[in-house]
């Protein structure tokens, strides 16, 4: 690819990495969101990712509080929910959801034979539907089974620098 990518489908793990500082891919994912914004690259997510980001970000917030010796009381739980909701709102503000219907379930069922992870199968169906320049993920197995070009956030950042993005 010699042109800068116009459309990127981000896997759930990339969104979570961008929002949660304690995750190992945080730096690259956050940089990727900033770079994509500057380049005016369209970012995409699936409805499944939106739901998972909300749930996992709240749980991660609570786990981080506990890991730092804190207590998860009702006030902390409220803050965790607010944090999770702000992640959802941010996704909706900076990216576009990929539509889904029964055909995606059918497609995910077919992908399940080669990639037995239903959540990833739904991501693959979304990738097939929207045909992005890249599916961006840190999931090694998903990278192997992707139905469109797939790349890690770190590798995509290197590529974007090489292309002048």
C-alpha positions as CSV (number, residue, x, y, z in Angstrom):
1,X,0.0,0.0,0.0
2,X,1.5,3.3,-1.0
3,X,-1.3,5.6,0.1
4,X,-2.2,6.4,3.6
5,X,-5.0,4.3,4.9
6,X,-8.5,5.9,4.7
7,X,-10.3,3.4,6.9
8,X,-9.3,1.3,9.9
9,X,-11.4,-1.2,11.8
10,X,-10.0,-1.4,15.4
11,X,-10.4,-4.6,17.4
12,X,-11.7,-4.3,20.9
13,X,-8.2,-4.8,22.4
14,X,-7.0,-1.7,20.6
15,X,-9.8,0.4,22.0
16,X,-9.2,-0.9,25.5
17,X,-5.4,-0.3,25.2
18,X,-6.1,3.3,24.2
19,X,-8.3,4.0,27.2
20,X,-6.6,2.0,30.0
21,X,-3.1,3.1,30.9
22,X,-2.2,-0.1,32.7
23,X,-2.6,-2.2,29.5
24,X,0.6,-3.2,27.7
25,X,-0.4,-1.7,24.3
26,X,-1.6,1.7,25.8
27,X,1.2,3.9,24.3
28,X,0.9,2.6,20.7
29,X,-3.0,2.5,20.7
30,X,-3.2,6.1,22.1
31,X,-0.7,7.3,19.5
32,X,-2.6,5.5,16.8
33,X,-5.8,7.3,17.7
34,X,-4.0,10.6,17.6
35,X,-2.3,9.9,14.3
36,X,-5.5,8.7,12.7
37,X,-7.3,11.9,13.9
38,X,-4.6,14.1,12.4
39,X,-4.7,12.1,9.1
40,X,-8.5,12.3,9.0
41,X,-8.6,8.5,8.8
42,X,-12.0,7.0,9.4
43,X,-12.0,4.7,12.5
44,X,-14.5,1.9,12.9
45,X,-15.7,-0.3,15.7
46,X,-18.3,-3.1,16.1
47,X,-21.3,-3.1,18.4
48,X,-19.6,-6.0,20.2
49,X,-16.5,-3.9,20.9
50,X,-18.6,-1.1,22.3
51,X,-20.3,-3.4,24.8
52,X,-17.0,-5.0,25.8
53,X,-15.2,-1.7,26.2
54,X,-17.9,-0.5,28.6
55,X,-17.8,-3.7,30.7
56,X,-14.0,-4.3,30.7
57,X,-13.0,-0.7,31.2
58,X,-15.2,-0.5,34.4
59,X,-13.8,-3.8,35.6
60,X,-10.2,-2.7,34.9
61,X,-10.7,0.5,36.8
62,X,-11.9,-1.4,39.8
63,X,-9.0,-3.9,39.5
64,X,-6.5,-1.0,39.3
65,X,-7.9,0.5,42.5
66,X,-7.6,-2.8,44.3
67,X,-4.1,-3.3,43.0
68,X,-3.1,0.0,44.4
69,X,-4.4,-1.0,47.8
70,X,-7.7,0.9,47.5
71,X,-11.2,-0.3,48.3
72,X,-14.0,-0.5,45.7
73,X,-16.9,1.1,47.6
74,X,-20.1,2.5,46.1
75,X,-18.4,5.9,45.3
76,X,-15.5,4.1,43.5
77,X,-18.1,1.9,41.6
78,X,-19.8,5.1,40.4
79,X,-16.5,6.5,39.2
80,X,-15.7,3.2,37.4
81,X,-19.1,3.4,35.6
82,X,-18.5,7.0,34.7
83,X,-15.1,6.1,33.3
84,X,-16.5,3.3,31.3
85,X,-19.3,5.5,29.9
86,X,-16.8,8.1,28.9
87,X,-14.9,5.5,27.0
88,X,-18.1,4.6,25.1
89,X,-18.9,8.2,24.4
90,X,-15.3,8.8,23.2
91,X,-15.6,5.9,20.8
92,X,-18.9,7.1,19.4
93,X,-17.4,10.6,19.0
94,X,-14.3,9.7,17.1
95,X,-15.4,6.6,15.2
96,X,-18.2,5.0,13.3
97,X,-20.0,1.7,14.2
98,X,-20.1,-1.0,11.6
99,X,-23.6,-2.1,11.1
100,X,-24.6,-5.7,11.7
101,X,-27.5,-7.9,10.8
102,X,-28.3,-11.6,10.4
103,X,-25.8,-12.0,7.5
104,X,-23.0,-11.1,9.9
105,X,-24.1,-13.9,12.3
106,X,-24.1,-16.3,9.3
107,X,-20.6,-15.1,8.3
108,X,-19.3,-15.4,11.8
109,X,-20.6,-18.9,12.0
110,X,-18.6,-19.8,8.8
111,X,-15.5,-18.1,10.2
112,X,-15.9,-20.2,13.4
113,X,-14.7,-23.3,11.6
114,X,-11.2,-21.7,11.1
115,X,-11.2,-19.3,14.1
116,X,-13.1,-20.7,17.1
117,X,-13.6,-17.4,19.0
118,X,-17.1,-16.1,18.4
119,X,-16.3,-12.5,19.4
120,X,-13.4,-12.5,16.9
121,X,-15.7,-14.1,14.3
122,X,-18.0,-11.1,14.6
123,X,-15.0,-8.8,14.1
124,X,-14.1,-10.8,11.0
125,X,-17.7,-10.5,9.7
126,X,-17.6,-6.7,10.3
127,X,-14.2,-6.5,8.5
128,X,-15.7,-8.4,5.5
129,X,-18.7,-6.0,5.6
130,X,-16.8,-2.7,5.7
131,X,-13.6,-3.8,3.9
132,X,-11.2,-1.4,5.8
133,X,-7.7,-0.8,4.6
134,X,-6.6,-2.6,7.8
135,X,-8.1,-4.5,10.7
136,X,-5.9,-3.3,13.6
137,X,-5.4,-5.8,16.5
138,X,-2.9,-7.2,18.9
139,X,-4.6,-10.6,18.8
140,X,-2.0,-12.9,17.1
141,X,-4.6,-15.5,16.2
142,X,-6.9,-12.9,14.7
143,X,-4.0,-11.5,12.7
144,X,-3.4,-15.0,11.2
145,X,-7.1,-15.5,10.3
146,X,-8.0,-12.0,9.1
147,X,-10.2,-11.8,6.0
148,X,-8.8,-8.3,5.2
149,X,-5.2,-7.0,5.6
150,X,-4.5,-7.0,9.4
151,X,-1.8,-5.3,11.3
152,X,-0.7,-4.5,14.9
153,X,-0.9,-0.9,16.2
154,X,2.9,-0.8,16.6
155,X,3.5,-2.0,13.0
156,X,0.8,0.4,11.6
157,X,2.5,3.3,13.3
158,X,5.8,2.4,11.7
159,X,4.1,2.1,8.3
160,X,2.4,5.4,8.7
161,X,5.7,7.1,9.6
162,X,7.2,5.6,6.5
163,X,4.3,6.9,4.4
164,X,4.6,10.3,5.9
165,X,1.5,10.2,8.0
